[in-house]
Amino acid sequence: MNPPRTPCASSVKRRCAREWLVPAVRVGPILLALWTGGARADTTVHACFDERSDSPDLRRSAKGEWTGAMHELVHQAFSRAGLKLTAHPLPWGRCQKQVEEFSGKAGQAELFFPASLSDERKRLFLASVPLQVKQNGVWYLRIRLGELPAMSRITDLNRYQLCGRLNHNHQWLRQHGLNVRDLGAPSLASALAKLELGRCDMALASREEVVDAETAGLLPANEDRRFMPYPQHGLVAHYLLWSRGAARAEAKLARVNAALAALRADGTAAAIFRRHGVSAHPLPVKLPAEAVR
């Protein structure tokens, strides 16, 4: 009985080598491509932000490219964390919904920024360390209301007609008893235009975003505009909010948080804010007790 044929039991050695080597040469690059492709996919993160942003935090440059302090800070943090960030402008409501319903489809955003927190958002998303803290409150016109004294309770604002922006975080205001009836303004400029046209008594916006936008020439200045912080709740922190359903979200977020801490420690974050003319405090080490989380 003849012994079983081994892989190279061919009488022609060269033919034997071709029979086994050629498939290996063909399959090898395919396996390598699959492996490296998976690695690239695992380090690429898709994000979204409000397409109506028009402040030194986030805005289009004269060339039509997106820029701003938040844009640069977040991209630098991801780069330091060894992750590739692809950030897309979207209608703000659709952006948040896409992250909330993240399913892993190609190109789907798994995080959005910058955003404040609410009880619902804490339940739905993972939050980064704070990116910045701003003084939130209301803007009114002195010519209409005079110089208003500071208020002791946030519910005192219910005496006035308030207008806010579409799909922005107003849940925490409702939790404190504030009733905001008009939430239809698509942008900061639109909310302030409603105020100046007399369609509302006060517009909801932070001090920094209005002042910085005026300084940058993105909003027309108005000497009659006055700012009043929310009583006892004037400071609001902003974060990256990440889908809990995204692959390895917690591990990636830990890397980004470490990178943000490094950007704060070496002064890069402060330099970014100065370069873009943003007066908010970047990357606070510890939030003040009264800050909305």
C-alpha positions as CSV (number, residue, x, y, z in Angstrom):
1,M,0.0,0.0,0.0
2,N,1.3,3.4,-0.9
3,P,1.8,5.9,2.0
4,P,-0.6,8.9,2.1
5,R,0.4,11.8,0.0
6,T,2.0,14.7,1.9
7,P,1.5,18.3,0.7
8,C,4.8,18.2,-1.1
9,A,4.8,14.6,-2.2
10,S,4.6,15.8,-5.8
11,S,7.1,14.5,-8.2
12,V,7.7,18.0,-9.4
13,K,9.0,20.2,-6.5
14,R,8.4,23.5,-8.3
15,R,4.8,22.7,-9.0
16,C,4.3,21.7,-5.4
17,A,5.7,25.0,-4.2
18,R,3.3,27.0,-6.5
19,E,0.3,24.9,-5.3
20,W,0.9,26.1,-1.7
21,L,2.6,29.4,-2.0
22,V,0.3,31.1,-4.5
23,P,-2.8,30.8,-2.3
24,A,-0.9,32.0,0.7
25,V,0.4,35.1,-1.2
26,R,-3.2,35.9,-2.3
27,V,-4.8,35.4,1.1
28,G,-2.2,37.1,3.1
29,P,-2.9,40.7,2.0
30,I,-6.6,40.1,2.3
31,L,-6.2,39.0,5.9
32,L,-3.9,42.0,6.6
33,A,-6.4,44.4,5.0
34,L,-9.2,43.0,7.1
35,W,-7.1,43.3,10.3
36,T,-5.9,46.9,9.6
37,G,-9.2,48.0,8.3
38,G,-10.8,46.8,11.6
39,A,-8.1,48.7,13.5
40,R,-8.8,51.9,11.6
41,A,-12.5,51.5,12.1
42,D,-12.0,51.1,15.8
43,T,-10.0,54.3,16.1
44,T,-12.3,56.4,13.9
45,V,-15.1,58.2,15.8
46,H,-18.0,60.1,14.2
47,A,-19.5,63.1,16.0
48,C,-22.0,65.9,15.2
49,F,-22.6,69.4,16.3
50,D,-25.2,72.1,15.7
51,E,-25.1,73.3,12.0
52,R,-26.6,76.7,13.1
53,S,-23.7,77.4,15.5
54,D,-22.3,80.9,14.8
55,S,-20.1,81.9,17.8
56,P,-16.4,81.7,18.5
57,D,-17.0,78.3,19.9
58,L,-18.2,76.8,16.6
59,R,-18.6,78.7,13.3
60,R,-17.7,78.7,9.7
61,S,-14.6,80.5,8.5
62,A,-14.6,82.9,5.6
63,K,-13.6,79.9,3.5
64,G,-16.6,77.9,4.6
65,E,-14.6,75.6,6.9
66,W,-15.7,74.8,10.4
67,T,-13.5,76.4,13.2
68,G,-13.8,77.7,16.7
69,A,-12.5,76.9,20.2
70,M,-14.7,73.9,20.8
71,H,-13.9,72.5,17.3
72,E,-10.1,72.8,17.8
73,L,-10.1,71.7,21.4
74,V,-12.1,68.5,20.7
75,H,-10.1,67.6,17.6
76,Q,-6.8,68.1,19.4
77,A,-8.0,65.9,22.3
78,F,-9.0,63.1,20.0
79,S,-5.7,63.3,18.2
80,R,-3.7,63.1,21.5
81,A,-5.9,60.2,22.5
82,G,-4.9,58.3,19.3
83,L,-8.4,58.5,17.8
84,K,-9.5,60.0,14.5
85,L,-12.5,62.3,14.9
86,T,-14.8,63.0,12.0
87,A,-17.3,65.8,13.0
88,H,-20.3,66.7,10.9
89,P,-22.7,69.7,11.2
90,L,-26.3,68.6,11.5
91,P,-29.6,70.1,12.6
92,W,-29.3,70.1,16.4
93,G,-32.3,67.9,17.0
94,R,-31.3,65.4,14.4
95,C,-27.8,65.3,15.7
96,Q,-28.9,64.5,19.3
97,K,-31.4,61.9,18.0
98,Q,-28.8,60.2,15.9
99,V,-26.5,59.7,18.9
100,E,-29.4,58.6,21.1
101,E,-30.4,55.9,18.6
102,F,-26.8,54.9,17.7
103,S,-26.7,51.5,16.1
104,G,-23.2,51.3,14.6
105,K,-24.2,52.1,11.0
106,A,-21.3,53.5,8.9
107,G,-20.9,57.2,9.4
108,Q,-23.5,57.4,12.2
109,A,-22.5,59.9,14.9
110,E,-21.9,58.3,18.3
111,L,-21.3,61.6,20.2
112,F,-22.3,65.3,20.0
113,F,-20.8,68.5,21.5
114,P,-20.8,70.9,23.2
115,A,-23.8,70.1,25.3
116,S,-25.0,70.7,28.9
117,L,-26.5,68.0,31.1
118,S,-30.0,67.2,32.3
119,D,-31.4,64.1,34.1
120,E,-32.5,62.6,30.8
121,R,-29.1,63.2,29.2
122,K,-27.3,61.6,32.1
123,R,-29.5,58.5,31.6
124,L,-28.9,58.4,27.8
125,F,-25.3,59.4,27.4
126,L,-21.8,59.2,28.8
127,A,-20.4,62.6,29.6
128,S,-16.8,63.7,29.3
129,V,-15.0,65.9,31.7
130,P,-16.4,69.5,31.4
131,L,-15.1,71.3,28.3
132,Q,-15.9,74.7,29.6
133,V,-18.2,76.6,32.0
134,K,-20.3,79.6,31.0
135,Q,-22.6,82.0,32.9
136,N,-26.1,81.2,31.7
137,G,-29.1,83.5,32.1
138,V,-31.3,85.8,30.2
139,W,-30.9,88.9,28.0
140,Y,-33.4,91.7,28.0
141,L,-33.6,95.3,26.7
142,R,-33.1,98.1,29.1
143,I,-35.2,100.4,26.9
144,R,-38.2,98.1,27.5
145,L,-37.7,96.8,31.1
146,G,-35.4,99.3,32.6
147,E,-32.4,98.2,34.8
148,L,-33.8,95.1,36.5
149,P,-32.6,94.2,40.0
150,A,-31.1,90.8,40.7
151,M,-33.8,88.1,41.3
152,S,-33.7,85.8,44.3
153,R,-35.6,82.8,42.7
154,I,-35.5,81.4,39.2
155,T,-39.3,81.2,39.2
156,D,-39.3,85.1,39.4
157,L,-38.6,85.0,35.7
158,N,-42.0,83.5,35.0
159,R,-43.4,87.0,35.1
160,Y,-41.9,87.6,31.7
161,Q,-42.3,86.1,28.2
162,L,-39.2,84.0,27.6
163,C,-37.8,82.8,24.3
164,G,-35.2,80.0,23.8
165,R,-33.7,78.0,21.0
166,L,-35.0,74.9,19.3
167,N,-33.8,71.6,20.7
168,H,-31.6,73.2,23.3
169,N,-31.5,71.8,26.9
170,H,-34.3,73.4,28.8
171,Q,-35.2,70.4,30.9
172,W,-33.3,71.5,34.0
173,L,-35.1,74.9,33.8
174,R,-38.4,73.2,33.9
175,Q,-37.2,71.1,36.8
176,H,-36.7,74.3,38.7
177,G,-40.1,75.6,37.8
178,L,-39.3,77.9,34.9
179,N,-41.9,78.0,32.2
180,V,-40.4,78.8,28.7
181,R,-43.2,78.9,26.2
182,D,-41.3,80.0,23.0
183,L,-38.6,77.5,22.1
184,G,-38.7,77.9,18.4
185,A,-35.6,80.1,17.6
186,P,-33.3,78.1,15.4
187,S,-30.2,80.1,16.4
188,L,-28.8,82.6,18.8
189,A,-29.2,85.4,16.3
190,S,-32.8,84.4,15.8
191,A,-33.5,84.4,19.6
192,L,-32.0,87.9,20.0
193,A,-34.0,89.1,16.9
194,K,-37.2,88.0,18.6
195,L,-36.2,89.9,21.7
196,E,-35.5,93.1,19.7
197,L,-38.7,92.8,17.7
198,G,-40.7,92.6,21.0
199,R,-41.9,89.0,20.5
200,C,-40.5,88.1,23.9
201,D,-39.3,90.0,27.0
202,M,-36.2,87.9,27.6
203,A,-34.0,85.6,25.5
204,L,-32.2,82.6,27.1
205,A,-28.4,82.6,26.3
206,S,-25.1,82.6,28.2
207,R,-23.3,85.9,28.8
208,E,-20.1,84.6,27.0
209,E,-21.7,83.5,23.8
210,V,-23.4,86.8,23.2
211,V,-20.5,89.0,24.2
212,D,-17.9,86.9,22.3
213,A,-20.1,86.8,19.2
214,E,-20.4,90.6,19.3
215,T,-16.7,91.0,19.8
216,A,-16.0,88.7,16.8
217,G,-18.5,90.7,14.6
218,L,-20.9,87.7,14.4
219,L,-23.7,89.6,16.1
220,P,-24.6,93.3,15.9
221,A,-23.9,95.1,19.1
222,N,-26.8,96.6,21.0
223,E,-26.0,98.9,23.9
224,D,-29.5,98.4,25.3
225,R,-29.0,94.6,25.9
226,R,-28.6,93.6,29.5
227,F,-27.7,90.3,31.0
228,M,-29.0,88.6,34.1
229,P,-27.7,85.3,35.4
230,Y,-30.2,82.7,36.6
231,P,-30.6,83.1,40.3
232,Q,-28.6,80.4,42.1
233,H,-28.0,78.5,38.8
234,G,-25.9,80.9,36.8
235,L,-23.1,78.6,35.7
236,V,-23.5,75.8,33.2
237,A,-20.9,73.3,32.1
238,H,-20.7,71.8,28.6
239,Y,-19.5,68.4,27.7
240,L,-19.0,65.8,25.0
241,L,-22.0,63.4,25.2
242,W,-21.3,59.9,24.0
243,S,-23.8,57.1,23.1
244,R,-23.8,54.3,25.7
245,G,-24.4,51.9,22.9
246,A,-21.2,52.7,21.0
247,A,-18.4,50.1,20.9
248,R,-15.8,50.6,23.6
249,A,-17.3,54.0,24.4
250,E,-16.2,54.0,28.0
251,A,-12.6,53.1,27.0
252,K,-12.4,55.7,24.3
253,L,-13.9,58.3,26.5
254,A,-11.3,57.6,29.2
255,R,-8.6,58.2,26.6
256,V,-10.2,61.5,25.5
257,N,-10.6,62.6,29.1
258,A,-7.0,62.0,29.8
259,A,-6.1,64.0,26.7
260,L,-8.3,66.9,27.7
261,A,-6.6,66.9,31.1
262,A,-3.2,67.1,29.4
263,L,-4.4,70.0,27.2
264,R,-5.4,71.8,30.3
265,A,-2.2,71.1,32.2
266,D,0.2,72.3,29.5
267,G,-1.8,75.5,28.8
268,T,-2.9,74.4,25.3
269,A,-6.6,74.7,26.1
270,A,-6.3,78.2,27.4
271,A,-4.3,79.2,24.4
272,I,-7.0,77.8,22.1
273,F,-9.7,79.8,23.8
274,R,-7.6,83.0,23.7
275,R,-6.9,82.5,20.0
276,H,-10.6,82.2,19.1
277,G,-11.7,85.0,21.4
278,V,-13.7,82.8,23.8
279,S,-14.1,84.2,27.3
280,A,-15.6,81.0,28.9
281,H,-13.4,79.2,31.4
282,P,-11.9,76.1,29.6
283,L,-11.7,72.7,31.2
284,P,-12.3,73.4,34.8
285,V,-10.6,71.1,37.2
286,K,-13.5,71.2,39.6
287,L,-17.0,72.6,39.0
288,P,-18.4,75.3,41.3
289,A,-21.1,73.9,43.6
290,E,-23.8,76.0,41.9
291,A,-22.9,74.8,38.3
292,V,-25.6,72.9,36.5
293,R,-24.2,69.4,35.8
